[in-house]
């Protein structure tokens, strides 16, 4: 019998503007993926989520959130923050390897299958959502 596609699921972790949120997000993501049998994606997903959440916490003053969604064999990770300004375009990873800052989105671009961002307006709140995707295959 052919295997059936696992049902889609989604989690959202609301986080304060606190550098400890990056560690909390990584560990929560590891637990979510392990419990859903996606251990093969954990290492890369942790790196990507840490970069997204780190940017949300370091470059804004308000709360943030990590969203983790699985559907149709694709894992989508995203970080929401309250700053509507677009993220700085990622540099070329090879050119910024030794830079003090600016590697985050370059790592996301290098490790994810696809990434992007979108402005958000909800219930009078403004912000942005930066996301990336990893295919299970």
Secondary structure, DSSP 8 states (H G I E B T S, - for coil): --------EEEEEEE-S-THHHHHHHHHHHHHHHHTT-GGGHHHHHHHHHHHHHHHHHS-SS-EEEEEEEETTEEEEEEEES--S-------GGGSTT-SS--HHHHHHHHSSEEEEEEEEETTEEEEEEEEEEE--
